[in-house]
Amino acid sequence: ISGLINSLLNQSTKPDEIVIVDGGSKDNTIDLIRHFQRKDKRIKLIIEKCNRARGRNISIDIARNEIIATTDGDCIAEKQWLKRLSEPFKHKGVDICAGFYTMKADNNFQKASSFFLGVIPSRFDESFLPSTRSMAFRKRAWEQIGGFPEIKGNSAEDSDFNYKALKLGMGYARVKDAKGS
């Protein structure tokens, strides 16, 4: 979590707020977040035992801004990530923006599986639907979609979110150089 928070605090476009929901960490994650909170008042921490989708919905619900950017606790956002991910919202027809991300791989198994679980640059095209690892959307779009589905055991809440957005005719943008890992 320290790597993620540092990467968010060091963005070229500073976030107005950073909302983190801890759904049940069993390590020192909460202590680390509280350490960062003492240094930067933009960081909000909510502790609630819940699944990922519920945590996402809680954080988005309390966020004050119209444009919401999401990533995951084990990700690192490149310095220009937020700037590039939020640029397409200058256009009224953009409701959701997909950023690119690379899968982390510490061993050969992870490297091999990353080809199936992630996306390679050549497949990041107009058909790519965003992952919550690198995604932004208008809060009103999230409200219209009904948030991320909080179904127990669902590990594809971002896919379900995207499918509903497509059915509603929402406008997508894709930014290959808005990177996270």
N, C-alpha and C positions, 0 to 999 in steps of 0.2 A: 504493500500500500504506500510505502514511503516513496518509491519510484514514481508511482502514478501521481501522487500529490505534488511532488517536486516538479514533474513535467507539466502539470496544470498551472502551478504558480509561476512557471517560467515561460508561459506562452507569449508570443509576440503581441497578441490581442488578449488582454487580461480578462478572465471570466469575472462576471459581476458577483457570482456566488458559486460555491462548490458544495453540493448537497450529497452526503454519503449516508447510506443506510447499511448498518451492519446487521445481517440477518442471523448471526449466531457464531461469530468467529470464536475459536477456542485457543487462539494464540494471543500475542500482544498487539493485535491490530487496533483495538479501541484505544489503548494507551498511546500508540503512535499517532493516531488521528488527534487525540486530545493534545498531544505535544504540538502538533501543527496548528491547532485551534488557538493555542496561547500566542502564537506568532502572527496569525492571520485571521481576522474576524469574519472573513468571507466564508470560512469553512463551517458547515453545519453538520452535526452528527445526530442521527436518529438510530436508536438501538431498539430493534424489534425482531423477535424470532419470526422469520418468514422466509418464503421462497424468493427466488430472484425476481419474478414478475411482480410480486407484491412489493418488494423493496424498490423496484423501479417506479412503480405507481405512487408509492408514498413520497419518494423524492421529487417526482415531477409535480405532484399535487401541491407540495409546499413551496416549490420554486416560484420566484416572483416574476420571472421574465417570460416573454412571448416565445423566444427561440430557446429550445432546450437541446443541449448536446449531451450524448451519453457515451460512456465507455465502461469498461469493467475494471475491477480492483487490481487485476494482475497485468493491466496494460500500461504502456508508456506512450504518451502522445508526443509526436515530434513538435518542435517549437512553433511551426506555422499551422498546426492542426486546426485549432479553433478558428483562426482567421479564414483559412481556406474552406473549412466546413460550413461556415456561416455566410460566406459571400453570396451563394445562390439565392438567399432569401431576400435579396434586393429586388427580385422578380416576384410579383404577386402570385404567379401561377405555381410557385414552388412551395410544397407543403412539407416534403421530406427530402433529406439529403443523405446520400451514402458516401462515406469516406472509405478509403482503402485501409487495410490492415495486413500485417504479416503475422503468421502464426509463429509462436515461440517453439523452439525445439531444442531440448537439451541432450537428447539421445537419438539413436538411429530410428527407434520405433516412432518417436514423436515426429521426426523429420519425414518419415514415410507416411504417417497418418495425416500430416498437415496438407498433403495434396488432396485428401478427401474431405477434410474438415474446413479448410480455408479456401481462399480463392487466389489463383495465380493472376499476375497482371494482365495477361492476354484475355482472360475471361471476365475482367472488370469492364463490362460494356453496358449498353442500354438495357439489357435484361437483368443485370445484377440488382438484387434486392439487399438493402443494408442489413448489417449485423449491428447489434447494440455495442459491439466493440468500437465502432466508429460511425456514429449516426447522429443526425440532428433533425429536428422537426419543430413545427409551430405547435405551441401548446394547445391551440384550438383544434388542430388536427388530431392530436392525442385524445382530446375530449370527445371529438366526433367519433373516433374509432372505438372509444370505450376503454382506452388504456391497454396495457398488456394483459392478456388472459392469465388469470391466477390459478389455473387448473393444477391441482397437485400432481407432481411428477412430470409436468410438461417442461421439457428442456428446449423447446423451439418457440418460446413466446415471441421472439422477434419475427420469426417467419409467419406466425399466425397474425401478428400485428400488421405485417406487410400485406398479407393476402386480403385482410379486411380493408386496408387502405386502397388497394387496387380496385376492389369491388366498389368502393365509394368514389372512385375516379380521381384520387388525389394525384397531384403533380410531383414527380420525382426529379431530382438532380443527382448527378454522380460526379465526385471530385476525386480523381485518382491521386492527386498530390496532397490530399488531406490524410496524412498517414498516422497510424498508430501501430503498436506491436504488442 
